[in-house]
Amino acid sequence: MTPTAAILARPFSTRVASRAADRGAVPLADPTTVPVRDPHLPPWPGEVVTSGGVTMHVRETPGPDGTPAVYVHGLSGSATNWTDLAALLATRAAGTAVDLPGFGLSRPLASRDYTPDGHADALLCFLAGRGRPVHLLGNSLGGAVALSVAARRPELVATLTLVSPAMPDLRPDPRRMSDPRLALAMVPRLGARARAELAAMDPWTRAEQVVRICFGDPTAVPPHRLAEAAAEIAARGQLDWAGEAVERSGRALVTSWLRGGSWSMAARVQAPTLVVWGERDRLVSPRLARRTTALLRHSRLLMLPRVGHVAQIEAPEQVAAAVAGMWDAVAAERWEDPATR
């Protein structure tokens, strides 16, 4: 076999992984320029904001003038998922953490469109209404939404950070579910009993389940953060649309995976991009990290050992150093410089 034929014979995933590995290490910010994390910091104040014809509940983090940061949560998450990271980056950028329509304290849109494209439509209209490019950060479903916005409206996105983005991952692995009844609950009609049982579960137990599936080390979550999560779950349980939003968004996400749309979107992104993945991610396989990074033309990958699906919550200092490092490198026009690799 000729050398050329040997290269062509390699699986596509192997080739793109090699390209991702060639891009080098992520430049990290000087730690003295990142604030010390306050582990007892409460969620940032929230308000309902209308922009670009879209109304969402958001939590604002004060910061300097310049390019602001916008944070987008994952499935079953909310703006509070970004409390710590937004604080650590507040010396560099003011922040807006959004509750996607139907999540957190945001009411659903009239269209009840819970597809990834529907969420992306809402977010890009919201951002366009504000009239300035942003540093866009997304986790899980929020990562897929942010990816779509960056691909479709590049003028809105100065930089992109994807934390375990929900790239197509159809592994039939029951360990990915915090409760085995979740699979049955997704089935129309037949899942009614499972949905009722899950809804009747007390908020503390549900919070513990989320931590077990999302964190690489569930024991590292302090009791006061678990209590905050349980209180938020209890509050959402009082909202008529909460269950519908999670169920329909989850189903639509899996449907989008069958079409593989996120892969083609990734190839269209022009913004400098940081990809962050936890090596203990149970929900979206870490094996997808290098393929994702390779498809994003101006990207670097940060793999975090002993970290799970929500690195911005579990390892906020490490994520902040990498995000700030990217912002600094982009501002100095060194993100593409081999000297920073």
Secondary structure as the mmCIF struct_conf table of DSSP 4:
data_model
#
loop_
_struct_conf.conf_type_id
_struct_conf.id
_struct_conf.beg_label_comp_id
_struct_conf.beg_label_asym_id
_struct_conf.beg_label_seq_id
_struct_conf.end_label_comp_id
_struct_conf.end_label_asym_id
_struct_conf.end_label_seq_id
HELX_RH_AL_P HELX_RH_AL_P1 PRO A 3 ALA A 9
BEND BEND1 ARG A 10 ARG A 10
HELX_RH_AL_P HELX_RH_AL_P2 PHE A 12 ALA A 21
TURN_TY1_P TURN_TY1_P1 ASP A 22 ARG A 23
HELX_LH_PP_P HELX_LH_PP_P1 ALA A 25 ASP A 30
HELX_RH_3T_P HELX_RH_3T_P1 PRO A 31 THR A 33
BEND BEND2 VAL A 34 VAL A 34
HELX_LH_PP_P HELX_LH_PP_P2 PRO A 35 ARG A 37
TURN_TY1_P TURN_TY1_P2 PRO A 39 HIS A 40
HELX_LH_PP_P HELX_LH_PP_P3 LEU A 41 PRO A 45
STRN STRN1 GLY A 46 SER A 51
TURN_TY1_P TURN_TY1_P3 GLY A 52 GLY A 53
STRN STRN2 VAL A 54 THR A 61
BEND BEND3 ASP A 65 THR A 67
STRN STRN3 ALA A 69 VAL A 72
TURN_TY1_P TURN_TY1_P4 LEU A 75 SER A 76
HELX_RH_3T_P HELX_RH_3T_P2 ALA A 79 TRP A 82
HELX_RH_AL_P HELX_RH_AL_P3 THR A 83 LEU A 88
TURN_TY1_P TURN_TY1_P5 LEU A 89 ARG A 92
STRN STRN4 GLY A 95 VAL A 98
TURN_TY1_P TURN_TY1_P6 PRO A 101 GLY A 102
BEND BEND4 PHE A 103 PHE A 103
TURN_TY1_P TURN_TY1_P7 GLY A 104 LEU A 105
HELX_LH_PP_P HELX_LH_PP_P4 SER A 106 LEU A 109
TURN_TY1_P TURN_TY1_P8 ALA A 110 SER A 111
BEND BEND5 THR A 115 THR A 115
HELX_RH_AL_P HELX_RH_AL_P4 PRO A 116 ARG A 130
TURN_TY1_P TURN_TY1_P9 GLY A 131 GLY A 131
BEND BEND6 ARG A 132 ARG A 132
STRN STRN5 VAL A 134 ASN A 139
TURN_TY1_P TURN_TY1_P10 SER A 140 SER A 140
HELX_RH_AL_P HELX_RH_AL_P5 LEU A 141 ARG A 152
HELX_RH_3T_P HELX_RH_3T_P3 PRO A 154 LEU A 156
STRN STRN6 VAL A 157 VAL A 163
BEND BEND7 SER A 164 SER A 164
HELX_RH_3T_P HELX_RH_3T_P4 PRO A 174 ARG A 176
BEND BEND8 SER A 178 ASP A 179
TURN_TY1_P TURN_TY1_P11 PRO A 180 PRO A 180
HELX_RH_AL_P HELX_RH_AL_P6 ARG A 181 ALA A 185
TURN_TY1_P TURN_TY1_P12 MET A 186 MET A 186
BEND BEND9 VAL A 187 VAL A 187
TURN_TY1_P TURN_TY1_P13 PRO A 188 GLY A 191
HELX_RH_AL_P HELX_RH_AL_P7 ALA A 192 ALA A 200
BEND BEND10 MET A 201 MET A 201
HELX_RH_AL_P HELX_RH_AL_P8 PRO A 203 CYS A 214
BEND BEND11 GLY A 216 ASP A 217
HELX_RH_3T_P HELX_RH_3T_P5 PRO A 218 ALA A 220
BEND BEND12 VAL A 221 VAL A 221
HELX_RH_AL_P HELX_RH_AL_P9 PRO A 223 ARG A 236
TURN_TY1_P TURN_TY1_P14 GLY A 237 GLN A 238
BEND BEND13 LEU A 239 LEU A 239
TURN_TY1_P TURN_TY1_P15 ASP A 240 TRP A 241
HELX_RH_AL_P HELX_RH_AL_P10 ALA A 242 ARG A 259
TURN_TY1_P TURN_TY1_P16 GLY A 260 GLY A 260
HELX_RH_AL_P HELX_RH_AL_P11 GLY A 261 ARG A 268
BEND BEND14 ALA A 271 ALA A 271
STRN STRN7 THR A 273 GLY A 278
TURN_TY1_P TURN_TY1_P17 GLU A 279 ARG A 280
BEND BEND15 ARG A 282 VAL A 284
HELX_RH_3T_P HELX_RH_3T_P6 PRO A 286 LEU A 288
HELX_RH_AL_P HELX_RH_AL_P12 ALA A 289 LEU A 295
BEND BEND16 LEU A 296 LEU A 296
TURN_TY1_P TURN_TY1_P18 ARG A 297 HIS A 298
STRN STRN8 SER A 299 LEU A 304
TURN_TY1_P TURN_TY1_P19 PRO A 305 ARG A 306
BEND BEND17 HIS A 309 HIS A 309
HELX_RH_AL_P HELX_RH_AL_P13 ALA A 311 GLU A 314
BEND BEND18 ALA A 315 ALA A 315
HELX_RH_AL_P HELX_RH_AL_P14 PRO A 316 ALA A 331
TURN_TY1_P TURN_TY1_P20 ALA A 332 GLU A 333
TURN_TY1_P TURN_TY1_P21 TRP A 335 GLU A 336
HELX_RH_3T_P HELX_RH_3T_P7 PRO A 338 THR A 340
#
